Amino acid sequence: MATRNPANVIEFGKFNYGATMTTFTVVADADVSAEVNPGEQIEKLIEALTQHGTFVGLSDHSVGGTTFSATLEGSSWADAAAVQVAVRALGGDFATATVA
């Protein structure tokens, strides 16, 4: 039987995932929040990211719909610079996007 923590401490900010989660912050060239049709920029972004990990989701967007984060599980991207190259290759709203 498990023993109760004597200090009765609840720790926040602790996550137990099967694989490492990596979050990339994307700053697009234009507002991506109005995109609703399949095949638009966000769908292209998700397809590009899934080539190197399991896509988990997008955060809310901010700064006029241009800034958001994308999270991957088990990402094999070398670093944010490599993601930025792939995202910029999508063109459109991401032609000169930055990724951190």
Sequence and secondary structure as in RCSB ss.txt:
>XXXX:A:sequence
MATRNPANVIEFGKFNYGATMTTFTVVADADVSAEVNPGEQIEKLIEALTQHGTFVGLSDHSVGGTTFSATLEGS
SWADAAAVQVAVRALGGDFATATVA
>XXXX:A:secstr
     TT    SS    SS EEEEEEE SS  TT  STTSHHHHHHHHHTTSSEEEEE   BTTTTEEEEEEES 
  S HHHHHHHHHTT GGGTT EE 
